[in-house]
Amino acid sequence: MVRIRLRRVGLKHQPSYRIVVADQHSPRDGDFIEAIGHHNPRTEPITDVVDEARALHWLSVGAQPSEAVAYILRRTGTLERYERMKKGETLEVLVAEANAARAASAQNPKTRRPSPASGEGKMKKAAAE
């Protein structure tokens, strides 16, 4: 079975995720079929970018989203557009609507937890105490 799920990328303690389409038996960070977006929980507000056309395509051919990805797709409105697509709306109209919604929401690229300045890391604090 094909799943839409998260693939972890980034440094230690600084995770960000790619939304990928993969076989359910492949490992979390293993092979995937296609990357259709990304998710960054470290920004304020959380950054979710989904390629609507590809997500709707994979949902329509039977790919199952994981619980976390289903939450992301619900938050971005993709699952609602998928339900409307099943009822007969055209893909072009739905993708245009998604692009307009994405352009209207401005994302702040600053992270909620900035990296420490030089000499202020956890190791220096522990050695000083």
N, C-alpha and C positions, 0 to 999 in steps of 0.2 A: 504494500500500500504506500502511496505517496503522501507525505506529510508536509505541511507548511510550518516551519518551526524556527527557533532562534539559534544562531551560531555565535558563540562568544568570541569576540576579538578585543584587543586592547591589552594594556599592561596589567600587572598585578594590582589589585585594588582600584583599578580604573576601567571597569568593564563598559563595553558598548557591544551592541549585537547587530548582526545582519539577519534579515528575514530571508530565509532560503527555502527552496522547495527541494526535498531530499527523500530518498527511500527511508522508510521507518527503521530499517535494520542497520543503517549506516551510523557510525559514531557521531557524537554531538559536533565535533569539529572536523569531521571527515568529509568525504566527497558529497557534493550536492549537485543538483541538476541545474538550478538557476537561482541567482540572488535577485529578489524582487523588492528590496527595501532595506532600511536600517532603523534601529531604535537606540536612542541614547538616554538612559535614565539619569545621567549626571548633569543634565542641563536643567535650567529652570525657565520655562516649563519643559517637561520631558519632550524630547524631539522624536517624532515618529514620521518617517517618510516611506510611503508605499507606492510602488508603480501600480496604479489602479488597473490598467489594462491587463497586465500580466497576472495580478492577483485574481481578477475576475475570471480570466481564462483558466487558471489552475483550479479555482473553485468549481467552475462549470464542468471540468473534466473529471471531477471526483476527488481532488486532493483535500485532505482533512487538516484543518488548522489545529495546532496544539492549543492547550488551554491559554497559555500566555499570548500566543499570536492571535487567538480569537478575541481576547480582551483588547489588544492593540487594534485589530481590524474593526471592532465595535466602536472604539474611541475615535477612529478616523472616519467612520461612516461607511467603510467598505462593505461590511456585512449587510447593512441596510440597502446599499445599492445592488448587492448581489441578489437579495430577495426581489427587488424591483426588476432586475434583469430576468429572473426566472418567470416573472409575471408578463414579460413581453417588451419591456423598454429596450431600446437599442444601446449597444455598447458605446457608441460615439457620444451619445447624449450624456451617459453616466460618467464617462471619462472627462468630458468637458466640464461637467459639474464639479467633479473632484478636483480638477486643476484650478478652477475658480475658488473653491474653498481653501485649497492649499495656499494660493496667492494672498487670500484675505487674512490668513493667520500669520502674523509675524513671529518668528522664533528668535529668542535671545540665545546666541551661541555660547555665552559664558557658562562655565560650569558652576554648579552649586558648591562643590568642594574643590577649591583651587589647590594646586600642588604647593607644598611648603617652599619657602624661600631657601636660598642656600644657607646651610648650617642650622636650619630649623626642623629637620626631619626627626622622626621618632628615635632613631639610633642615638643622636646627639643628646636628646633630652634624657634618655635612659642612662647614658654614661655620666651625665652631669649630676644625677640624683644619687 
